Amino acid sequence: MTQNFLTTSRHGTVFYFRRRVPDDLRQIIGKPYFVKTLATSHRGAAVVLARAYASRTDTIYGNLRAMKKQEAEGFQVDYSLILDLGDDGSIRKIQVSAEPNESEAVNSAIRTALQNLPNPSGIKQVSQLTKPSLTAMQLLEEFFVEGIGANRWKNHETTRTRDYEPIWANFSVHAGQHGLTLTAAKLYRAEVLASVVSQETKHRNLYRVHAVIVHGVNHHELDARMLMELKMPKTKGRGKNSRAKPYLPFSQDELALLFHSTAYEQNSFKKPSHYWLPLLGLYTGARLEELAGLNLSAFTTVDEIPAITLSDEETTDGGKNEYAPRQVPIHAELLKAGLLSYAQALKGEGHSRLFPDIGEAARDGFGKRATVDFTEYRRSVGVGKGEGDRSRQVFHSFRSTLAGMFYHHGIDGDLSRRLTGHAAIDVHQGTYLAAAAIPMRRAGDAMNQISFKLNHPTFSDTDAYVKARNRARQKQRATLKTLEK
């Protein structure tokens, strides 16, 4: 029912709450619809806010109908009301339209009617609410109980201890002082925005607290305005902000430096992930975190074409957005380099991940170590800026490079976006194409049109690679023994 009250702006970028005023109250309210911007393009947040507005307008309608039933004492007047609603749906202002000699009588009648209602104030004012008795830790516990029941995470214990508890502990400092209230959300938001960390980390910290608060809004009637506070502000002046500039693609000369290096020619990398990750980035356009944590179960065959399943709950830790889960055909260059043979060898050794040599960081998963490794390698061959400078050429630049090649080869824009896991650009793509499988034969033909004119030596396992894999396995076994004790 709540979603019936949702509508979007003309450009489809922001949700609005829109509810028809009942016929019997239209003359009093003075307009046919309540319309209020929800100030968000996220459907989940919009549904929660719309549910809050729907509840508030139900209360408003009930109060007005109760006022209409009050007995008139000796006279009747003709009047109308214009209601100004606050962000929580409460009445901020009532504007009365009546004859000058009748206005005071109308105002008096309204005050009397509101005082005689079961709720004397007529509408709950959020500022007058007491702190919810629910504690921050109780809310987090309920959030995970619900998530575990819905199979929301692949490993809920790791997700809780690594991703949520450190961040929630910071929010809980404010919640301990002010309760689970709008004030606590505002203070936490200010703390996050003032912290000296990357924009991505700020977004992550707000997003995860936002996710828990959504549960509280849905199940404990927490103030829905908290959700708006727990969102990153839009970056203004994007062109002037060096941090906000897009990643640059690699030029042909830079690709030669990366893939015709001494390390590739002499197979002198320390870990097999050092060899494979740049190749996979270039020929799949996948995000580094998608590849670094890839499971061997990701390798499959679709329409007789070898493919990799990316960003779903089984093969990785889930995607960045709803369009991220996808199957990508394996480029001929990766097949020639021996990717499938390497994956099969790992299965024979009893491994479950493609890169067992990459350790999982406490907070940022497998992508953290892989990012550091690639940055060191990129700088060692002279690509991008050096130590101390923020380079716009990073692992993500492989995505930009492949996307540029798709464009220059005339590859269909929709197919290009779906292969790289980008969000849809319009309602048609988002509604009708997101659920459809990528046409693998057409995707394979498109992928193999791309040539970077590079020579890639066939992968050859070395003692260093074997030691790197075994070292990771020994650490895992030692950790398990410690836990068993």
MISEFI-835856 format. One record per residue (C-alpha): chain; x, y, z. Coordinates in Angstrom, 2 decimals, always signed. Layout:
% residues N
chain,x,y,z
A,X,Y,Z
...
//
This chain:
% residues 485
chain,x,y,z
A,+0.00,+0.00,+0.00
A,+2.80,+2.42,+0.93
A,+4.40,+2.14,-2.49
A,+1.18,+3.43,-4.05
A,+2.03,+6.78,-2.48
A,+5.43,+6.93,-4.21
A,+6.05,+8.89,-7.37
A,+9.20,+10.24,-8.98
A,+10.27,+13.62,-10.22
A,+10.00,+14.49,-13.89
A,+13.52,+13.19,-14.53
A,+12.97,+10.12,-12.37
A,+15.81,+11.01,-9.98
A,+13.98,+11.78,-6.71
A,+11.03,+10.10,-4.99
A,+7.98,+12.04,-3.79
A,+5.17,+11.15,-1.39
A,+1.83,+11.81,-3.08
A,-1.47,+10.93,-1.44
A,-4.99,+11.77,-2.51
A,-7.07,+13.74,-0.01
A,-10.41,+11.97,+0.70
A,-13.47,+13.64,-0.85
A,-15.05,+14.41,+2.51
A,-11.97,+16.34,+3.65
A,-10.95,+18.01,+0.42
A,-12.97,+21.17,+1.05
A,-11.44,+21.53,+4.51
A,-7.84,+20.85,+3.49
A,-8.17,+22.94,+0.36
A,-6.20,+20.77,-2.07
A,-6.72,+17.39,-3.74
A,-3.33,+15.84,-2.84
A,-0.60,+15.92,-0.24
A,+2.75,+16.11,-2.08
A,+6.09,+16.09,-0.29
A,+9.61,+15.47,-1.60
A,+11.38,+12.56,+0.07
A,+14.78,+13.93,-1.02
A,+16.15,+10.52,-1.97
A,+16.60,+8.42,-5.10
A,+16.92,+5.19,-3.07
A,+13.68,+3.22,-3.24
A,+14.22,+1.44,+0.07
A,+14.66,+4.70,+1.98
A,+11.74,+6.24,+0.08
A,+9.42,+3.38,+1.08
A,+10.32,+3.84,+4.75
A,+9.74,+7.59,+4.62
A,+6.49,+7.15,+2.67
A,+5.27,+4.70,+5.32
A,+5.91,+7.36,+7.98
A,+4.07,+10.02,+5.97
A,+1.17,+7.63,+5.34
A,+0.82,+7.05,+9.08
A,+0.92,+10.78,+9.77
A,-1.68,+11.61,+7.14
A,-3.93,+8.84,+8.51
A,-3.75,+10.61,+11.86
A,-4.46,+14.00,+10.24
A,-7.52,+12.64,+8.43
A,-8.80,+11.05,+11.65
A,-8.32,+14.27,+13.61
A,-10.11,+16.36,+10.99
A,-13.03,+13.95,+10.85
A,-13.28,+14.10,+14.65
A,-13.37,+17.89,+14.44
A,-16.21,+17.74,+11.91
A,-18.29,+15.70,+14.39
A,-18.12,+18.41,+17.06
A,-21.57,+19.86,+17.66
A,-21.95,+23.45,+16.48
A,-23.16,+25.68,+19.32
A,-25.82,+27.91,+17.82
A,-24.14,+28.86,+14.53
A,-22.29,+27.47,+11.52
A,-19.49,+29.05,+9.47
A,-17.88,+28.27,+6.12
A,-14.11,+27.87,+6.34
A,-11.15,+25.98,+4.84
A,-7.73,+25.00,+6.18
A,-4.29,+24.90,+4.56
A,-1.99,+22.52,+6.44
A,+1.80,+22.92,+6.31
A,+3.37,+19.54,+7.13
A,+6.80,+19.09,+8.68
A,+9.34,+16.54,+7.47
A,+7.89,+13.97,+9.85
A,+4.31,+14.58,+8.70
A,+3.41,+16.67,+11.76
A,+1.46,+19.90,+11.39
A,+3.78,+22.90,+11.52
A,+1.18,+25.53,+10.62
A,-2.60,+25.76,+10.08
A,-3.77,+28.59,+7.84
A,-7.48,+29.38,+8.21
A,-9.51,+30.85,+5.38
A,-12.77,+32.34,+6.66
A,-14.72,+35.56,+6.77
A,-13.01,+38.19,+8.95
A,-15.84,+38.21,+11.47
A,-15.76,+34.40,+11.68
A,-12.00,+33.72,+11.86
A,-11.74,+33.95,+15.63
A,-14.67,+31.59,+16.06
A,-13.04,+29.08,+13.70
A,-9.69,+29.29,+15.51
A,-11.42,+28.81,+18.84
A,-13.32,+25.79,+17.51
A,-10.10,+24.23,+16.20
A,-8.31,+24.71,+19.53
A,-11.26,+23.23,+21.45
A,-11.52,+20.24,+19.10
A,-7.81,+19.47,+19.35
A,-7.88,+19.67,+23.14
A,-10.83,+17.27,+23.34
A,-9.20,+14.58,+21.19
A,-7.73,+11.46,+22.91
A,-4.31,+12.82,+21.99
A,-4.50,+16.44,+23.20
A,-1.89,+17.70,+20.78
A,-3.74,+16.15,+17.84
A,-0.46,+15.16,+16.20
A,+2.65,+13.76,+17.84
A,+5.50,+16.22,+17.59
A,+8.78,+14.40,+17.17
A,+10.59,+16.96,+19.29
A,+8.34,+16.03,+22.23
A,+8.96,+12.29,+22.01
A,+11.05,+10.72,+24.73
A,+14.08,+8.65,+23.93
A,+13.15,+5.14,+22.75
A,+13.86,+2.58,+25.46
A,+15.54,+0.34,+22.87
A,+19.34,+0.42,+23.20
A,+21.80,+0.63,+20.33
A,+23.17,-2.85,+21.00
A,+19.66,-4.33,+21.13
A,+18.90,-2.78,+17.76
A,+22.11,-4.15,+16.22
A,+21.30,-7.59,+17.61
A,+17.80,-7.51,+16.11
A,+19.21,-6.31,+12.77
A,+21.49,-9.34,+12.56
A,+18.84,-11.79,+13.74
A,+16.63,-10.59,+10.88
A,+19.51,-10.64,+8.39
A,+20.60,-14.16,+9.35
A,+17.04,-15.39,+8.94
A,+16.92,-13.85,+5.47
A,+20.36,-15.28,+4.49
A,+21.52,-11.73,+3.84
A,+25.22,-12.47,+4.29
A,+27.52,-15.25,+3.25
A,+29.36,-15.18,+6.59
A,+27.33,-13.23,+9.12
A,+29.92,-13.52,+11.90
A,+32.65,-11.96,+9.77
A,+30.26,-9.33,+8.49
A,+29.24,-8.40,+12.00
A,+32.68,-8.26,+13.60
A,+34.50,-6.76,+10.62
A,+31.98,-4.55,+8.85
A,+29.38,-3.42,+11.37
A,+30.52,-3.58,+15.01
A,+33.50,-1.14,+14.74
A,+31.32,+1.43,+12.96
A,+28.28,+0.88,+15.17
A,+30.44,+1.35,+18.26
A,+31.22,+4.91,+17.12
A,+27.54,+5.65,+16.56
A,+26.66,+4.08,+19.92
A,+28.65,+6.78,+21.73
A,+26.10,+9.35,+20.57
A,+23.16,+6.97,+20.98
A,+24.24,+6.36,+24.59
A,+23.97,+10.08,+25.32
A,+20.91,+10.97,+23.24
A,+19.17,+7.67,+22.56
A,+18.29,+6.41,+19.10
A,+17.18,+9.87,+18.06
A,+17.64,+12.42,+15.31
A,+20.16,+14.25,+17.49
A,+22.37,+11.16,+17.71
A,+22.20,+10.73,+13.92
A,+23.16,+14.37,+13.33
A,+26.11,+14.20,+15.70
A,+27.38,+10.96,+14.17
A,+27.04,+12.38,+10.66
A,+29.03,+15.47,+11.63
A,+31.72,+13.25,+13.16
A,+32.00,+11.11,+10.01
A,+32.13,+14.07,+7.62
A,+34.85,+15.74,+9.72
A,+37.03,+12.60,+9.87
A,+40.24,+12.48,+7.82
A,+39.41,+9.45,+5.66
A,+38.44,+8.89,+2.04
A,+35.01,+9.74,+0.69
A,+34.41,+6.02,+0.13
A,+35.08,+5.27,+3.80
A,+32.75,+8.07,+4.92
A,+30.03,+6.74,+2.63
A,+30.53,+3.20,+3.96
A,+30.38,+4.29,+7.61
A,+27.14,+6.22,+7.08
A,+25.60,+3.52,+4.91
A,+26.06,+0.73,+7.45
A,+24.59,+2.73,+10.31
A,+21.77,+3.72,+7.94
A,+21.05,+0.03,+7.28
A,+20.61,-0.71,+10.99
A,+18.46,+2.38,+11.55
A,+16.15,+1.29,+8.71
A,+15.36,-1.77,+10.81
A,+14.58,+0.48,+13.76
A,+12.31,+2.71,+11.69
A,+10.44,-0.30,+10.33
A,+10.06,-2.22,+13.60
A,+10.36,+0.31,+16.43
A,+9.00,+3.55,+14.96
A,+12.32,+5.38,+15.19
A,+12.30,+8.85,+13.67
A,+12.46,+8.34,+9.90
A,+14.31,+11.62,+9.52
A,+17.39,+9.86,+10.89
A,+17.69,+8.12,+7.53
A,+18.18,+11.41,+5.71
A,+20.94,+12.42,+8.12
A,+22.79,+9.16,+7.49
A,+23.47,+9.89,+3.84
A,+26.50,+11.44,+2.18
A,+25.94,+14.98,+0.87
A,+26.27,+15.49,-2.85
A,+29.71,+16.71,-3.90
A,+29.56,+20.20,-5.35
A,+32.17,+21.64,-7.68
A,+33.12,+18.19,-8.90
A,+35.34,+19.57,-11.66
A,+37.37,+21.59,-9.16
A,+37.81,+18.78,-6.67
A,+40.76,+16.56,-7.54
A,+39.40,+13.76,-5.34
A,+36.14,+13.72,-7.29
A,+37.71,+13.51,-10.73
A,+37.16,+10.26,-12.62
A,+39.88,+7.66,-12.98
A,+41.95,+7.99,-16.13
A,+42.27,+5.05,-18.53
A,+45.68,+3.63,-19.31
A,+47.29,+4.66,-22.59
A,+48.80,+2.09,-24.95
A,+52.30,+3.02,-23.77
A,+51.25,+2.61,-20.12
A,+49.71,-0.78,-20.86
A,+53.02,-1.81,-22.42
A,+54.85,-0.73,-19.26
A,+52.44,-2.76,-17.13
A,+52.34,-5.97,-19.20
A,+55.72,-6.05,-20.95
A,+57.63,-5.57,-17.72
A,+60.57,-7.63,-16.53
A,+58.30,-9.28,-13.95
A,+56.03,-10.63,-16.70
A,+58.83,-11.53,-19.07
A,+60.82,-13.40,-16.41
A,+57.80,-14.60,-14.39
A,+59.38,-13.15,-11.25
A,+56.32,-12.06,-9.31
A,+56.12,-13.08,-5.67
A,+52.48,-14.18,-5.78
A,+50.25,-15.63,-8.51
A,+47.72,-12.85,-7.84
A,+50.36,-10.34,-8.96
A,+50.38,-12.03,-12.36
A,+46.65,-12.61,-12.80
A,+44.85,-9.62,-11.29
A,+46.06,-6.97,-13.80
A,+45.20,-9.33,-16.67
A,+41.74,-10.02,-15.28
A,+41.17,-6.32,-14.67
A,+42.06,-5.45,-18.25
A,+40.04,-8.19,-19.96
A,+36.96,-8.28,-17.70
A,+36.65,-4.67,-16.52
A,+35.75,-6.05,-13.09
A,+36.30,-4.18,-9.84
A,+39.32,-5.21,-7.81
A,+37.23,-6.38,-4.84
A,+35.18,-8.57,-7.20
A,+38.32,-10.33,-8.43
A,+40.43,-10.50,-5.27
A,+37.84,-12.54,-3.37
A,+36.73,-14.67,-6.34
A,+35.82,-18.29,-5.62
A,+36.65,-21.14,-7.98
A,+32.92,-21.82,-8.23
A,+32.71,-18.61,-10.28
A,+34.02,-20.39,-13.39
A,+31.21,-21.72,-15.52
A,+30.09,-22.31,-19.11
A,+27.13,-20.51,-20.70
A,+26.00,-21.41,-24.22
A,+29.28,-23.34,-24.60
A,+31.26,-20.17,-23.82
A,+33.61,-20.09,-20.77
A,+32.47,-17.37,-18.37
A,+33.06,-15.95,-14.90
A,+30.22,-15.20,-12.50
A,+30.95,-11.93,-10.71
A,+29.51,-10.22,-7.64
A,+26.90,-12.67,-6.46
A,+26.64,-14.15,-2.97
A,+28.11,-17.51,-4.01
A,+31.16,-16.48,-6.02
A,+32.16,-13.31,-4.16
A,+30.82,-11.22,-1.29
A,+28.02,-9.60,-3.28
A,+28.04,-6.65,-5.63
A,+28.28,-2.90,-5.39
A,+24.78,-2.44,-6.78
A,+21.89,-4.48,-8.10
A,+23.46,-4.55,-11.57
A,+26.85,-5.86,-10.38
A,+25.96,-9.61,-10.33
A,+26.64,-10.82,-13.86
A,+28.34,-13.43,-16.02
A,+31.22,-12.21,-18.18
A,+32.71,-14.24,-21.06
A,+36.38,-15.09,-20.60
A,+38.49,-13.25,-23.18
A,+40.58,-15.34,-25.55
A,+43.78,-13.76,-24.17
A,+42.97,-15.06,-20.69
A,+42.33,-18.53,-22.07
A,+45.66,-18.45,-23.93
A,+47.42,-17.35,-20.76
A,+46.12,-20.47,-19.00
A,+43.49,-19.10,-16.62
A,+41.27,-22.19,-16.69
A,+44.23,-24.53,-16.25
A,+45.37,-22.52,-13.23
A,+41.89,-22.64,-11.70
A,+41.76,-26.41,-12.23
A,+45.18,-26.83,-10.58
A,+43.98,-24.90,-7.54
A,+40.99,-27.22,-7.20
A,+43.37,-30.17,-7.29
A,+45.31,-28.62,-4.39
A,+42.12,-28.31,-2.37
A,+41.74,-24.54,-2.57
A,+38.34,-22.86,-2.84
A,+39.46,-19.37,-3.87
A,+41.23,-18.24,-7.04
A,+43.73,-16.22,-5.00
A,+44.43,-17.99,-1.71
A,+47.64,-15.95,-1.51
A,+45.63,-12.78,-0.74
A,+44.84,-12.37,+2.93
A,+41.55,-10.91,+4.13
A,+41.95,-7.55,+5.87
A,+40.01,-6.95,+9.08
A,+37.87,-4.20,+7.56
A,+38.22,-4.02,+3.79
A,+38.27,-7.68,+2.85
A,+40.51,-9.13,+0.15
A,+40.64,-5.92,-1.88
A,+42.81,-4.09,+0.66
A,+45.94,-6.20,+0.23
A,+45.42,-6.47,-3.53
A,+45.17,-2.68,-3.82
A,+48.47,-2.19,-2.00
A,+50.18,-4.83,-4.15
A,+49.01,-3.33,-7.43
A,+49.88,+0.21,-6.38
A,+53.44,-0.87,-5.57
A,+53.74,-2.67,-8.91
A,+52.25,+0.23,-10.91
A,+54.69,+2.68,-9.38
A,+57.62,+0.30,-9.90
A,+57.09,+0.32,-13.68
A,+56.55,+4.10,-13.84
A,+52.79,+4.34,-14.35
A,+50.83,+7.02,-12.51
A,+52.08,+9.39,-9.86
A,+54.62,+8.42,-7.27
A,+54.63,+8.15,-3.50
A,+52.64,+10.83,-1.70
A,+50.50,+11.87,-4.67
A,+46.96,+10.69,-5.30
A,+47.02,+9.11,-8.73
A,+44.01,+9.07,-11.02
A,+45.42,+5.91,-12.58
A,+44.71,+2.96,-10.31
A,+43.37,-0.58,-10.73
A,+39.93,+0.89,-11.47
A,+41.49,+2.45,-14.57
A,+41.31,-0.97,-16.24
A,+37.50,-0.57,-16.18
A,+37.81,+2.83,-17.84
A,+40.23,+1.43,-20.40
A,+37.97,-1.48,-21.39
A,+34.86,+0.72,-21.44
A,+36.66,+3.10,-23.79
A,+37.54,+0.22,-26.10
A,+33.91,-0.93,-26.11
A,+32.88,+2.56,-27.19
A,+35.51,+2.89,-29.94
A,+34.59,-0.54,-31.32
A,+30.92,+0.41,-31.49
A,+29.82,-2.12,-28.86
A,+26.20,-1.61,-27.83
A,+26.06,+0.74,-24.82
A,+23.65,-1.45,-22.87
A,+25.81,-4.54,-23.37
A,+28.91,-2.60,-22.35
A,+27.29,-1.39,-19.13
A,+26.00,-4.83,-18.26
A,+29.36,-6.51,-18.85
A,+31.06,-4.04,-16.52
A,+28.23,-4.10,-13.94
A,+27.23,-0.45,-14.22
A,+23.80,+0.82,-13.22
A,+21.09,+1.33,-15.83
A,+20.76,+4.82,-17.31
A,+16.97,+4.89,-17.55
A,+13.80,+3.25,-16.27
A,+13.55,+0.95,-19.29
A,+16.97,-0.59,-18.68
A,+16.49,-0.74,-14.94
A,+13.09,-2.42,-15.15
A,+13.26,-4.69,-18.16
A,+16.93,-5.44,-18.75
A,+18.35,-5.84,-15.23
A,+16.67,-9.20,-14.71
A,+17.54,-10.54,-18.17
A,+20.64,-12.68,-18.60
A,+23.49,-11.25,-20.65
A,+23.33,-12.82,-24.16
A,+26.56,-14.78,-23.85
A,+27.26,-15.45,-27.52
A,+26.84,-11.80,-28.41
A,+28.84,-10.80,-25.33
A,+31.64,-13.23,-26.24
A,+31.85,-11.85,-29.78
A,+31.92,-8.30,-28.41
A,+34.59,-9.11,-25.82
A,+36.89,-10.77,-28.33
A,+36.69,-7.80,-30.68
A,+38.83,-6.00,-28.12
A,+42.57,-6.22,-28.67
A,+45.19,-4.20,-26.82
A,+48.03,-5.49,-29.05
A,+49.94,-6.91,-26.09
A,+51.92,-10.11,-25.71
A,+51.08,-12.12,-22.61
A,+53.30,-15.05,-21.63
A,+51.51,-18.24,-20.61
A,+51.28,-18.60,-16.86
A,+53.83,-20.96,-15.34
A,+53.67,-21.96,-11.68
A,+56.83,-21.34,-9.64
A,+58.13,-22.28,-6.21
A,+57.42,-18.71,-5.06
A,+53.78,-19.01,-6.13
A,+53.36,-22.37,-4.39
A,+54.93,-21.02,-1.19
A,+52.61,-17.98,-1.28
A,+49.56,-20.23,-1.51
A,+50.76,-22.61,+1.18
A,+51.74,-19.76,+3.49
A,+48.14,-18.51,+3.44
A,+46.83,-22.02,+4.11
A,+49.19,-22.47,+7.06
A,+47.97,-19.20,+8.57
A,+44.38,-20.36,+8.25
A,+45.14,-23.66,+9.96
A,+46.99,-21.88,+12.79
A,+44.02,-19.58,+13.29
A,+41.62,-22.54,+13.44
A,+43.76,-24.31,+16.02
A,+43.83,-21.17,+18.15
A,+40.05,-20.91,+18.00
A,+39.63,-24.58,+18.91
A,+41.74,-24.11,+22.03
//
